[in-house]
Amino acid sequence: MTVPNHFTASLPAAERAAHGRSARSRASRSSHGWFEADERRTDPVDVVERQSADRVRELVPIRYGRMLESPFRFYRGAAAIMAGDLAALPSTGLWVQLCGDAHLLNFRLLASPERHLVFDINDFDETLPGPFEWDVKRLAASFVTASRANGFSLKEQNRAVRACVGAYRERMREFAGMRTLDIWYAQDDTDRMRQLLASSMDKEARRRTARATERARTRTNIQAFEKLTRVTVDGRRIAPDPPLITPLDQLRDDRAEVGREEQLRGLVGGYARTLPSERRHLLRHYRLVDMARKVVGVGSVGTRCWILLLLGRDDDDPLLLQAKEAQESVLAAHTGGDGYDNQGRRVVTGQRLIQTTSDIFLGWTHVTGLDGQDRDFYVRQLRDWKGIAQPETMDPGLLSLFARLCGASLARAHARSGDPVAIAAYLGGSDRFDRALTVFAQSYADQNERDFEALGAARRSGRITAENL
C-alpha cells in the first residue's frame, strides 16, 4: 500500500499532473484489469462471521438470509471481503476520501437543505481515505452483478461498466480544469442530471427519470411518520413490526435492556452537542416520545440501529431520527487505521467532505454501557426525499444511463476530497482505464458468485444459520 505523504493539491497544477502520471509506474492503467484471488486470501465466510461477532446475536441470521437471496444482495453485504481483495492489488497512491461501499444502490436522489433534489452518494458507514480506484472498482463490479441478475448479455453488462467508468474519467478531467471553489460548489441537481444524460436519453428514459424524481419528493419525513407510527392511548408511538422494528418497551425483558431507555435519551443529548448552535436550537423544539430498534440494509443488519420519534408542537409535527451504530471501517485494516476516537465522527466527517449536501440533523455521539459496551453512533433524519434506484426494473439502456450518473457523481465526490488534476492526469484521455475496469468487473463478479456459493455451503453445512425476513 502506497500512503501519500503530502497533499498534492497544494502544488502548482503542472506538478500535480506530473505526480498523477508518475503513479502509472506504481500501477499502470492496464494493471487494474483481471482479478484473481490471492492464494493467501482469507475465507470469505470467516470475514463475514468476524463482522457478525459484535452484532446483535438474534439479528445475525437475518443478515445471512438477506445476503443469500442473490449474488447482488451478497455483494451489498460483502464490503469487508472486497476491501481485503482491493488492498492486495497494485495501488495508484492517489488518495481521496472514499465512500468505502460504492455499489450502485448507495447512489440516489436526496433533498438538499434548500429543498432541491440532488443526486449523490447516500451511505458512508465505511468512509475512509484510500486510493481512488477502490471506489471505482466496487462501483463497476456492482453494475456487472446487477446486470447478471437481470439476465443481460455480456455485451450489455460491459456497456454499463464502460458508461460508469467513462463518465468518471470524463468528469474528473472536467474538474481538473475548474477552480477549487467551483468544484466544491458543484452539485448534481436535476438540471445537471439532464445535461449529463441529454445525449443518451430517449423518450422512455426521460419519462422514467421524471417519474423517479417526483416519487422521491413524496418520500418525506411525514410519509415515514405515517408509515412507521400509530395512534395509541398515549399518543403517537412507533408501530411494532418485530423483529424488523421493535419498540423499546418490547425489549425490556432482556437483562441487557436494563437502563437502556436512560442511555438512549442520553444519546440524544450527546448527539445534540455535535450540531451547530442553530441546529441545536431547532432540535430543542422537539421532545423525544418513543424509540425502537430497527433492522436496516443488508451489510448493516445486526448493528445497533434505533429510530427515535420526536414531536414538536403536537402529534402532527414529527421528527424521525435514525441513530445507527458506527463501527470501524472495513478499510481501516488495509489503510493504516483511521485516527478517530469516535467512529460516528468518522462517518459524519467523511460524509460532509464528499457529499455536496448533508442532512441538517447529521451528527454523532458516544454511548457508555449500551448492551454492556461503549458504542459510537451517527444520527440523521430517517428518509427525506430519498429516491432509491430499482435496477431490477431497468432495461440495459436505462441501467447504462444510471451508470453514467453514478460514475459522474463519484468523480465529483473524489474531486472534492482528492486531487482532480493528478487523478485526471493518471487516467488520461484514452479509454485504457475504462477497458481495464471492464475486465476487472467481470472477473470480480465471478469471484463474488463463488463467495456467495461459499456462504450458501456454510448454511447447508450448519456452520451458519440464515433467516429470510
Disulfide bonds with the S-S distance in Angstrom:
none
